[in-house]
Amino acid sequence: MKAAVMEGIRKPFVVQTMPDPTPQPGGAVIRVEANGICRSDWHAWVGDWTWFGMKLQFPHVLGHEFCGVVEEAGPDVRRFRRGDRVLVPFSQGEGSCEFCASGHQNVCLSRMTPGIHYWGGFGRLVGVPLADVNLVPLPESIGFVEAASMGCRFMTSFHAITDQAAVRPGEWVAVHGCGGIGLSAVQIATALGANVVAVDIDDKKLELARELGAVATVDARDGRAVKAIMDVTKGGAHVSVDALGVAATCRASIMCLRTRGRHVQIGMTTAAEKGEVSIPIDLVVLKEATIVGSYGMQAPRYGAMLRMVESGKLAPKKLVSRTVPLEEAGAVIESMDNYGTVGVTVVDRY
């Protein structure tokens, strides 16, 4: 198969022919038709997340935002067969641990992340384990590029906004960081009837946030984001989301909450923080604020999101800024050193 191969930390990607995968007994081989390029790919490429045990073996094929067609299904697969269109969640489970059994496959004790724990969507073929648990049927009405844009950032935001934060109509929602996750959160919270304040340091990203429904935007470059949010919301956000994962956005997200507000942490840290961020804990106590984490989304939850896409209430395709061939994937990831992407970039030519 053709693949963009990572040969080491910060080494240029090399497009070459790699061995085709074969399906495990309960798994399936997916022919990838589109794959989003995510900042998590950048984290892996620069060698982040070793502080919680992530270590890639090289050569390696990244890519965790993919969709496509079942090329081959293993003998134990019951729900899928060759030719089925599928979307592949990145937060996968093995189906039998206590969290899978209670419907929380996204936090399975045996994490299985494509592009991290096994080769992913920067290859033309991907062997996905436990297909009946980890694949989602893709409706004919949703194209592959739009589906790929939901594979990580959009579905992660959907889970965070609808499930973890339980955003309600009329609430103020602050979104710190308008990358793919943040822009997805803007659109989803708006669709639920919330009033969204988008925060970033990039004018283009703030403009796109307004197009996606933000009722106000805040330029965080002057260091006054918290005060600006307090003023706009007349007392603070009911829900505030750190969609980036650096110390500044995490602290600002907590500090801009109104009393009894909910902070949702989606973004994960870089080498600057190594998983540790100082937070205003006394403020959390005095305001009775809630801090909740949010990771991916379990496959059975996709139905609600896809129905909203089919009905037109959500339009993840609006976040797709461009599509590129596989040969350009490495350059896109490298540009993320300087936050050089706007919206979502998708590989759609292999």
FIBA-947507 format. One record per residue (C-alpha): x, z, y; residue in one letter; residue number from 1. Coordinates in nm, 2 decimals. Each point is the difference from the previous one (the first is absolute). Layout:
% FIBA-947507
{x=X	z=Z	y=Y	resn=a	resi=NUM}
...
END
This chain:
% FIBA-947507
{x=0.00	z=0.00	y=0.00	resn=m	resi=1}
{x=0.10	z=-0.04	y=0.36	resn=k	resi=2}
{x=0.07	z=0.32	y=0.19	resn=a	resi=3}
{x=0.16	z=0.14	y=0.32	resn=a	resi=4}
{x=0.25	z=0.24	y=-0.15	resn=v	resi=5}
{x=0.14	z=0.31	y=0.16	resn=m	resi=6}
{x=0.36	z=0.04	y=-0.12	resn=e	resi=7}
{x=0.08	z=0.33	y=0.18	resn=g	resi=8}
{x=-0.07	z=0.22	y=0.30	resn=i	resi=9}
{x=-0.02	z=-0.21	y=0.31	resn=r	resi=10}
{x=0.13	z=-0.31	y=-0.18	resn=k	resi=11}
{x=-0.17	z=-0.33	y=0.08	resn=p	resi=12}
{x=-0.27	z=-0.11	y=-0.24	resn=f	resi=13}
{x=0.09	z=-0.28	y=-0.23	resn=v	resi=14}
{x=-0.27	z=-0.24	y=-0.12	resn=v	resi=15}
{x=0.07	z=-0.09	y=-0.36	resn=q	resi=16}
{x=-0.14	z=-0.04	y=-0.35	resn=t	resi=17}
{x=-0.06	z=0.32	y=-0.19	resn=m	resi=18}
{x=-0.14	z=0.07	y=-0.35	resn=p	resi=19}
{x=-0.37	z=-0.02	y=-0.04	resn=d	resi=20}
{x=-0.18	z=0.33	y=-0.08	resn=p	resi=21}
{x=-0.20	z=0.04	y=-0.32	resn=t	resi=22}
{x=-0.31	z=0.22	y=-0.01	resn=p	resi=23}
{x=0.01	z=0.35	y=-0.15	resn=q	resi=24}
{x=-0.28	z=0.07	y=-0.26	resn=p	resi=25}
{x=-0.23	z=0.13	y=0.27	resn=g	resi=26}
{x=0.14	z=-0.19	y=0.29	resn=g	resi=27}
{x=-0.03	z=-0.35	y=0.15	resn=a	resi=28}
{x=0.22	z=-0.26	y=0.16	resn=v	resi=29}
{x=-0.12	z=-0.10	y=0.34	resn=i	resi=30}
{x=0.09	z=-0.34	y=0.17	resn=r	resi=31}
{x=0.05	z=0.11	y=0.36	resn=v	resi=32}
{x=-0.18	z=-0.21	y=0.25	resn=e	resi=33}
{x=0.07	z=0.21	y=0.31	resn=a	resi=34}
{x=0.20	z=0.31	y=0.09	resn=n	resi=35}
{x=0.01	z=0.20	y=0.32	resn=g	resi=36}
{x=0.33	z=0.10	y=0.15	resn=i	resi=37}
{x=-0.02	z=0.37	y=0.07	resn=c	resi=38}
{x=0.21	z=0.26	y=0.18	resn=r	resi=39}
{x=0.03	z=0.18	y=-0.33	resn=s	resi=40}
{x=0.20	z=-0.30	y=-0.12	resn=d	resi=41}
{x=0.23	z=0.07	y=0.30	resn=w	resi=42}
{x=0.03	z=0.36	y=-0.10	resn=h	resi=43}
{x=0.11	z=-0.10	y=-0.35	resn=a	resi=44}
{x=0.24	z=-0.26	y=0.13	resn=w	resi=45}
{x=0.18	z=0.25	y=0.23	resn=v	resi=46}
{x=0.02	z=0.26	y=-0.27	resn=g	resi=47}
{x=-0.25	z=0.25	y=0.13	resn=d	resi=48}
{x=-0.20	z=0.25	y=-0.20	resn=w	resi=49}
{x=0.29	z=0.12	y=-0.22	resn=t	resi=50}
{x=-0.10	z=0.35	y=0.11	resn=w	resi=51}
{x=-0.30	z=-0.01	y=-0.23	resn=f	resi=52}
{x=0.17	z=-0.17	y=-0.28	resn=g	resi=53}
{x=-0.03	z=-0.38	y=0.06	resn=m	resi=54}
{x=0.29	z=-0.20	y=-0.12	resn=k	resi=55}
{x=-0.01	z=-0.37	y=-0.08	resn=l	resi=56}
{x=0.20	z=-0.17	y=-0.27	resn=q	resi=57}
{x=0.14	z=-0.34	y=0.10	resn=f	resi=58}
{x=-0.07	z=-0.28	y=-0.02	resn=p	resi=59}
{x=-0.36	z=0.09	y=0.11	resn=h	resi=60}
{x=-0.31	z=-0.19	y=0.11	resn=v	resi=61}
{x=-0.20	z=0.18	y=0.27	resn=l	resi=62}
{x=-0.36	z=-0.07	y=0.10	resn=g	resi=63}
{x=-0.31	z=0.22	y=-0.04	resn=h	resi=64}
{x=-0.27	z=-0.17	y=0.21	resn=e	resi=65}
{x=-0.09	z=-0.28	y=-0.24	resn=f	resi=66}
{x=-0.29	z=-0.17	y=-0.15	resn=c	resi=67}
{x=-0.05	z=-0.30	y=-0.23	resn=g	resi=68}
{x=-0.12	z=-0.12	y=-0.33	resn=v	resi=69}
{x=0.03	z=0.14	y=-0.35	resn=v	resi=70}
{x=0.25	z=-0.22	y=-0.18	resn=e	resi=71}
{x=0.00	z=0.20	y=-0.33	resn=e	resi=72}
{x=-0.17	z=0.32	y=-0.11	resn=a	resi=73}
{x=0.13	z=0.23	y=-0.27	resn=g	resi=74}
{x=-0.19	z=0.05	y=-0.33	resn=p	resi=75}
{x=-0.15	z=0.34	y=0.11	resn=d	resi=76}
{x=-0.13	z=-0.12	y=0.34	resn=v	resi=77}
{x=-0.38	z=0.00	y=0.00	resn=r	resi=78}
{x=-0.11	z=-0.06	y=0.36	resn=r	resi=79}
{x=0.21	z=-0.30	y=0.10	resn=f	resi=80}
{x=0.09	z=-0.33	y=-0.15	resn=r	resi=81}
{x=0.21	z=-0.31	y=0.09	resn=r	resi=82}
{x=-0.12	z=-0.17	y=0.32	resn=g	resi=83}
{x=-0.16	z=0.31	y=0.16	resn=d	resi=84}
{x=0.07	z=0.05	y=0.37	resn=r	resi=85}
{x=0.14	z=0.35	y=0.06	resn=v	resi=86}
{x=0.12	z=0.23	y=0.28	resn=l	resi=87}
{x=0.27	z=0.24	y=-0.10	resn=v	resi=88}
{x=0.01	z=0.35	y=0.16	resn=p	resi=89}
{x=0.35	z=0.14	y=0.06	resn=f	resi=90}
{x=-0.11	z=0.36	y=-0.08	resn=s	resi=91}
{x=-0.04	z=-0.03	y=-0.38	resn=q	resi=92}
{x=-0.08	z=0.25	y=-0.27	resn=g	resi=93}
{x=0.04	z=0.03	y=-0.38	resn=e	resi=94}
{x=-0.36	z=0.11	y=-0.04	resn=g	resi=95}
{x=0.02	z=0.33	y=-0.19	resn=s	resi=96}
{x=0.16	z=0.27	y=0.22	resn=c	resi=97}
{x=-0.23	z=0.26	y=0.17	resn=e	resi=98}
{x=0.00	z=-0.20	y=0.32	resn=f	resi=99}
{x=-0.09	z=-0.33	y=-0.16	resn=c	resi=100}
{x=-0.27	z=0.17	y=-0.19	resn=a	resi=101}
{x=-0.15	z=0.14	y=0.32	resn=s	resi=102}
{x=0.00	z=-0.34	y=0.17	resn=g	resi=103}
{x=0.33	z=0.03	y=0.20	resn=h	resi=104}
{x=0.22	z=-0.25	y=-0.18	resn=q	resi=105}
{x=0.18	z=-0.06	y=0.33	resn=n	resi=106}
{x=0.18	z=0.34	y=-0.04	resn=v	resi=107}
{x=0.06	z=-0.03	y=-0.38	resn=c	resi=108}
{x=0.27	z=0.22	y=-0.13	resn=l	resi=109}
{x=0.17	z=-0.31	y=-0.14	resn=s	resi=110}
{x=0.04	z=-0.22	y=0.31	resn=r	resi=111}
{x=0.02	z=-0.37	y=-0.08	resn=m	resi=112}
{x=0.06	z=-0.20	y=0.32	resn=t	resi=113}
{x=0.06	z=-0.37	y=-0.02	resn=p	resi=114}
{x=0.31	z=-0.11	y=0.18	resn=g	resi=115}
{x=0.15	z=0.35	y=-0.05	resn=i	resi=116}
{x=-0.05	z=0.12	y=-0.35	resn=h	resi=117}
{x=-0.02	z=-0.35	y=-0.14	resn=y	resi=118}
{x=0.06	z=-0.35	y=0.14	resn=w	resi=119}
{x=-0.26	z=-0.10	y=0.26	resn=g	resi=120}
{x=-0.16	z=-0.28	y=0.20	resn=g	resi=121}
{x=0.31	z=-0.17	y=0.14	resn=f	resi=122}
{x=0.01	z=-0.16	y=-0.34	resn=g	resi=123}
{x=-0.25	z=-0.27	y=-0.11	resn=r	resi=124}
{x=-0.10	z=0.20	y=-0.31	resn=l	resi=125}
{x=-0.05	z=0.38	y=-0.02	resn=v	resi=126}
{x=-0.06	z=0.20	y=-0.32	resn=g	resi=127}
{x=-0.25	z=0.27	y=0.10	resn=v	resi=128}
{x=-0.04	z=0.29	y=-0.25	resn=p	resi=129}
{x=-0.34	z=0.14	y=-0.11	resn=l	resi=130}
{x=-0.20	z=-0.28	y=0.15	resn=a	resi=131}
{x=-0.34	z=0.15	y=-0.07	resn=d	resi=132}
{x=0.09	z=0.30	y=0.22	resn=v	resi=133}
{x=0.21	z=-0.18	y=0.27	resn=n	resi=134}
{x=-0.16	z=-0.34	y=0.08	resn=l	resi=135}
{x=-0.29	z=-0.07	y=0.23	resn=v	resi=136}
{x=-0.22	z=-0.30	y=-0.04	resn=p	resi=137}
{x=0.03	z=-0.22	y=0.31	resn=l	resi=138}
{x=-0.32	z=-0.17	y=0.12	resn=p	resi=139}
{x=0.00	z=-0.37	y=0.04	resn=e	resi=140}
{x=-0.10	z=0.03	y=0.36	resn=s	resi=141}
{x=0.33	z=0.17	y=0.10	resn=i	resi=142}
{x=0.31	z=-0.22	y=0.02	resn=g	resi=143}
{x=0.33	z=0.10	y=-0.14	resn=f	resi=144}
{x=0.18	z=0.04	y=0.34	resn=v	resi=145}
{x=-0.28	z=0.24	y=0.12	resn=e	resi=146}
{x=0.01	z=0.18	y=-0.33	resn=a	resi=147}
{x=0.38	z=0.05	y=0.02	resn=a	resi=148}
{x=-0.05	z=0.15	y=0.35	resn=s	resi=149}
{x=-0.20	z=0.28	y=-0.17	resn=m	resi=150}
{x=0.25	z=0.08	y=-0.27	resn=g	resi=151}
{x=0.16	z=0.30	y=0.17	resn=c	resi=152}
{x=-0.05	z=0.05	y=0.37	resn=r	resi=153}
{x=-0.37	z=-0.08	y=0.03	resn=f	resi=154}
{x=-0.10	z=0.18	y=-0.32	resn=m	resi=155}
{x=0.22	z=0.30	y=0.10	resn=t	resi=156}
{x=-0.18	z=0.02	y=0.33	resn=s	resi=157}
{x=-0.34	z=-0.04	y=-0.16	resn=f	resi=158}
{x=0.06	z=0.30	y=-0.22	resn=h	resi=159}
{x=0.15	z=0.20	y=0.29	resn=a	resi=160}
{x=-0.28	z=-0.07	y=0.24	resn=i	resi=161}
{x=-0.30	z=0.01	y=-0.23	resn=t	resi=162}
{x=0.10	z=0.25	y=-0.27	resn=d	resi=163}
{x=0.27	z=0.23	y=0.13	resn=q	resi=164}
{x=-0.10	z=0.02	y=0.36	resn=a	resi=165}
{x=-0.37	z=-0.07	y=-0.06	resn=a	resi=166}
{x=-0.03	z=-0.16	y=0.35	resn=v	resi=167}
{x=-0.36	z=0.01	y=0.14	resn=r	resi=168}
{x=-0.17	z=-0.22	y=0.26	resn=p	resi=169}
{x=0.07	z=0.11	y=0.36	resn=g	resi=170}
{x=0.32	z=0.19	y=-0.08	resn=e	resi=171}
{x=0.32	z=-0.07	y=0.19	resn=w	resi=172}
{x=0.28	z=-0.13	y=-0.23	resn=v	resi=173}
{x=0.36	z=-0.03	y=0.13	resn=a	resi=174}
{x=0.23	z=-0.23	y=-0.19	resn=v	resi=175}
{x=0.37	z=0.05	y=0.06	resn=h	resi=176}
{x=0.19	z=-0.31	y=-0.09	resn=g	resi=177}
{x=-0.16	z=-0.35	y=0.00	resn=c	resi=178}
{x=0.18	z=-0.16	y=-0.29	resn=g	resi=179}
{x=-0.20	z=-0.13	y=-0.30	resn=g	resi=180}
{x=-0.13	z=0.35	y=-0.10	resn=i	resi=181}
{x=-0.08	z=0.10	y=0.36	resn=g	resi=182}
{x=-0.18	z=-0.33	y=0.08	resn=l	resi=183}
{x=-0.20	z=0.02	y=-0.33	resn=s	resi=184}
{x=-0.10	z=0.36	y=0.10	resn=a	resi=185}
{x=-0.11	z=-0.13	y=0.34	resn=v	resi=186}
{x=-0.23	z=-0.26	y=-0.16	resn=q	resi=187}
{x=-0.14	z=0.23	y=-0.27	resn=i	resi=188}
{x=-0.07	z=0.30	y=0.23	resn=a	resi=189}
{x=-0.17	z=-0.24	y=0.24	resn=t	resi=190}
{x=-0.22	z=-0.14	y=-0.28	resn=a	resi=191}
{x=-0.11	z=0.35	y=-0.08	resn=l	resi=192}
{x=-0.11	z=0.05	y=0.36	resn=g	resi=193}
{x=0.29	z=0.21	y=0.13	resn=a	resi=194}
{x=0.16	z=-0.03	y=0.34	resn=n	resi=195}
{x=0.37	z=-0.09	y=-0.06	resn=v	resi=196}
{x=0.30	z=0.06	y=0.23	resn=v	resi=197}
{x=0.30	z=-0.21	y=-0.11	resn=a	resi=198}
{x=0.35	z=0.12	y=0.08	resn=v	resi=199}
{x=0.32	z=-0.20	y=-0.02	resn=d	resi=200}
{x=0.30	z=-0.11	y=0.21	resn=i	resi=201}
{x=-0.05	z=-0.38	y=-0.05	resn=d	resi=202}
{x=-0.24	z=-0.18	y=0.23	resn=d	resi=203}
{x=-0.08	z=-0.27	y=-0.25	resn=k	resi=204}
{x=-0.10	z=0.25	y=-0.26	resn=k	resi=205}
{x=-0.22	z=0.19	y=0.25	resn=l	resi=206}
{x=-0.16	z=-0.33	y=0.09	resn=e	resi=207}
{x=-0.08	z=-0.07	y=-0.36	resn=l	resi=208}
{x=-0.14	z=0.35	y=-0.04	resn=a	resi=209}
{x=-0.24	z=-0.07	y=0.28	resn=r	resi=210}
{x=-0.11	z=-0.32	y=-0.17	resn=e	resi=211}
{x=-0.07	z=0.20	y=-0.31	resn=l	resi=212}
{x=-0.22	z=0.25	y=0.18	resn=g	resi=213}
{x=0.20	z=0.26	y=0.17	resn=a	resi=214}
{x=-0.19	z=0.13	y=0.30	resn=v	resi=215}
{x=0.32	z=0.12	y=0.17	resn=a	resi=216}
{x=0.38	z=-0.05	y=-0.05	resn=t	resi=217}
{x=0.29	z=0.23	y=0.09	resn=v	resi=218}
{x=0.36	z=-0.11	y=0.07	resn=d	resi=219}
{x=0.21	z=0.27	y=-0.15	resn=a	resi=220}
{x=0.32	z=-0.10	y=0.17	resn=r	resi=221}
{x=-0.04	z=0.24	y=0.29	resn=d	resi=222}
{x=-0.03	z=0.30	y=-0.23	resn=g	resi=223}
{x=-0.35	z=0.09	y=0.13	resn=r	resi=224}
{x=-0.20	z=-0.12	y=-0.29	resn=a	resi=225}
{x=-0.15	z=0.34	y=-0.09	resn=v	resi=226}
{x=-0.12	z=0.06	y=0.36	resn=k	resi=227}
{x=-0.15	z=-0.35	y=0.02	resn=a	resi=228}
{x=-0.19	z=0.05	y=-0.33	resn=i	resi=229}
{x=-0.13	z=0.33	y=0.12	resn=m	resi=230}
{x=-0.12	z=-0.16	y=0.32	resn=d	resi=231}
{x=-0.17	z=-0.30	y=-0.16	resn=v	resi=232}
{x=-0.17	z=0.21	y=-0.27	resn=t	resi=233}
{x=-0.09	z=0.29	y=0.24	resn=k	resi=234}
{x=0.16	z=0.27	y=-0.22	resn=g	resi=235}
{x=0.18	z=-0.17	y=-0.28	resn=g	resi=236}
{x=-0.06	z=-0.21	y=-0.31	resn=a	resi=237}
{x=-0.22	z=0.10	y=-0.28	resn=h	resi=238}
{x=0.23	z=-0.19	y=-0.23	resn=v	resi=239}
{x=0.36	z=-0.10	y=0.06	resn=s	resi=240}
{x=0.20	z=-0.22	y=-0.23	resn=v	resi=241}
{x=0.38	z=-0.03	y=-0.02	resn=d	resi=242}
{x=0.03	z=-0.36	y=-0.13	resn=a	resi=243}
{x=0.37	z=-0.02	y=0.04	resn=l	resi=244}
{x=0.17	z=0.31	y=-0.14	resn=g	resi=245}
{x=0.27	z=0.09	y=0.26	resn=v	resi=246}
{x=0.03	z=0.35	y=0.16	resn=a	resi=247}
{x=-0.13	z=-0.11	y=0.34	resn=a	resi=248}
{x=-0.33	z=-0.15	y=-0.14	resn=t	resi=249}
{x=-0.06	z=0.28	y=-0.24	resn=c	resi=250}
{x=0.03	z=0.27	y=0.27	resn=r	resi=251}
{x=-0.20	z=-0.20	y=0.26	resn=a	resi=252}
{x=-0.28	z=-0.06	y=-0.26	resn=s	resi=253}
{x=-0.03	z=0.38	y=-0.06	resn=i	resi=254}
{x=0.03	z=0.09	y=0.37	resn=m	resi=255}
{x=-0.27	z=-0.24	y=0.12	resn=c	resi=256}
{x=-0.27	z=0.16	y=-0.23	resn=l	resi=257}
{x=-0.30	z=0.18	y=0.15	resn=r	resi=258}
{x=-0.09	z=0.34	y=-0.15	resn=t	resi=259}
{x=-0.09	z=-0.04	y=-0.38	resn=r	resi=260}
{x=0.14	z=-0.35	y=0.00	resn=g	resi=261}
{x=0.15	z=-0.18	y=-0.30	resn=r	resi=262}
{x=0.35	z=-0.14	y=-0.02	resn=h	resi=263}
{x=0.05	z=-0.27	y=-0.26	resn=v	resi=264}
{x=0.36	z=-0.07	y=-0.11	resn=q	resi=265}
{x=0.04	z=-0.36	y=-0.14	resn=i	resi=266}
{x=0.34	z=-0.11	y=0.12	resn=g	resi=267}
{x=0.30	z=0.12	y=-0.20	resn=m	resi=268}
{x=0.33	z=0.09	y=0.16	resn=t	resi=269}
{x=0.33	z=-0.18	y=0.03	resn=t	resi=270}
{x=0.36	z=0.11	y=-0.04	resn=a	resi=271}
{x=-0.02	z=0.17	y=0.35	resn=a	resi=272}
{x=-0.25	z=0.26	y=-0.14	resn=e	resi=273}
{x=0.07	z=-0.01	y=-0.37	resn=k	resi=274}
{x=-0.35	z=0.13	y=-0.07	resn=g	resi=275}
{x=0.02	z=0.29	y=0.24	resn=e	resi=276}
{x=-0.18	z=0.02	y=0.34	resn=v	resi=277}
{x=-0.04	z=0.30	y=0.23	resn=s	resi=278}
{x=-0.36	z=0.05	y=0.09	resn=i	resi=279}
{x=-0.18	z=0.23	y=0.25	resn=p	resi=280}
{x=-0.14	z=0.24	y=-0.26	resn=i	resi=281}
{x=-0.13	z=0.26	y=0.24	resn=d	resi=282}
{x=-0.21	z=-0.27	y=0.16	resn=l	resi=283}
{x=-0.14	z=-0.09	y=-0.35	resn=v	resi=284}
{x=-0.10	z=0.37	y=-0.05	resn=v	resi=285}
{x=-0.15	z=0.05	y=0.35	resn=l	resi=286}
{x=-0.20	z=-0.32	y=-0.02	resn=k	resi=287}
{x=-0.10	z=0.04	y=-0.37	resn=e	resi=288}
{x=0.13	z=-0.36	y=-0.04	resn=a	resi=289}
{x=0.01	z=-0.16	y=-0.34	resn=t	resi=290}
{x=0.31	z=-0.19	y=-0.13	resn=i	resi=291}
{x=-0.06	z=-0.24	y=-0.28	resn=v	resi=292}
{x=0.21	z=-0.26	y=-0.18	resn=g	resi=293}
{x=-0.12	z=-0.34	y=-0.11	resn=s	resi=294}
{x=0.17	z=-0.22	y=-0.26	resn=y	resi=295}
{x=-0.12	z=-0.35	y=-0.10	resn=g	resi=296}
{x=-0.35	z=-0.03	y=-0.16	resn=m	resi=297}
{x=-0.12	z=0.01	y=-0.36	resn=q	resi=298}
{x=-0.12	z=-0.32	y=-0.16	resn=a	resi=299}
{x=-0.36	z=0.11	y=-0.05	resn=p	resi=300}
{x=-0.04	z=0.06	y=0.37	resn=r	resi=301}
{x=0.07	z=-0.36	y=0.09	resn=y	resi=302}
{x=-0.36	z=-0.10	y=-0.06	resn=g	resi=303}
{x=-0.12	z=0.17	y=0.32	resn=a	resi=304}
{x=0.27	z=-0.17	y=0.21	resn=m	resi=305}
{x=-0.05	z=-0.34	y=-0.15	resn=l	resi=306}
{x=-0.37	z=0.01	y=0.06	resn=r	resi=307}
{x=0.06	z=0.08	y=0.37	resn=m	resi=308}
{x=0.24	z=-0.30	y=0.01	resn=v	resi=309}
{x=-0.25	z=-0.23	y=-0.16	resn=e	resi=310}
{x=-0.28	z=0.11	y=0.24	resn=s	resi=311}
{x=0.23	z=-0.06	y=0.30	resn=g	resi=312}
{x=0.01	z=0.36	y=0.11	resn=k	resi=313}
{x=0.38	z=0.00	y=-0.07	resn=l	resi=314}
{x=0.23	z=-0.30	y=0.06	resn=a	resi=315}
{x=0.35	z=0.07	y=-0.12	resn=p	resi=316}
{x=0.09	z=-0.37	y=0.05	resn=k	resi=317}
{x=0.00	z=0.07	y=0.37	resn=k	resi=318}
{x=0.31	z=0.21	y=-0.05	resn=l	resi=319}
{x=0.19	z=-0.29	y=-0.16	resn=v	resi=320}
{x=0.23	z=-0.14	y=0.27	resn=s	resi=321}
{x=0.18	z=-0.26	y=-0.21	resn=r	resi=322}
{x=0.08	z=-0.12	y=-0.35	resn=t	resi=323}
{x=0.34	z=-0.09	y=-0.13	resn=v	resi=324}
{x=0.16	z=-0.15	y=-0.31	resn=p	resi=325}
{x=0.19	z=0.23	y=-0.24	resn=l	resi=326}
{x=0.33	z=-0.12	y=0.15	resn=e	resi=327}
{x=-0.08	z=0.17	y=0.33	resn=e	resi=328}
{x=-0.10	z=0.34	y=-0.14	resn=a	resi=329}
{x=0.34	z=0.15	y=0.03	resn=g	resi=330}
{x=0.03	z=-0.09	y=0.37	resn=a	resi=331}
{x=-0.33	z=0.16	y=0.07	resn=v	resi=332}
{x=0.10	z=0.32	y=-0.16	resn=i	resi=333}
{x=0.33	z=0.00	y=0.19	resn=e	resi=334}
{x=-0.18	z=-0.04	y=0.33	resn=s	resi=335}
{x=-0.18	z=0.33	y=-0.07	resn=m	resi=336}
{x=0.32	z=0.17	y=0.11	resn=d	resi=337}
{x=-0.13	z=-0.05	y=0.35	resn=n	resi=338}
{x=-0.37	z=0.01	y=-0.08	resn=y	resi=339}
{x=0.01	z=-0.37	y=0.05	resn=g	resi=340}
{x=-0.33	z=-0.09	y=-0.17	resn=t	resi=341}
{x=-0.35	z=0.01	y=0.14	resn=v	resi=342}
{x=-0.30	z=0.03	y=-0.23	resn=g	resi=343}
{x=0.04	z=-0.10	y=-0.36	resn=v	resi=344}
{x=0.23	z=-0.27	y=-0.14	resn=t	resi=345}
{x=-0.09	z=-0.15	y=-0.34	resn=v	resi=346}
{x=0.20	z=-0.21	y=-0.24	resn=v	resi=347}
{x=-0.23	z=-0.27	y=-0.13	resn=d	resi=348}
{x=0.25	z=-0.27	y=-0.12	resn=r	resi=349}
{x=0.20	z=0.05	y=-0.31	resn=y	resi=350}
END
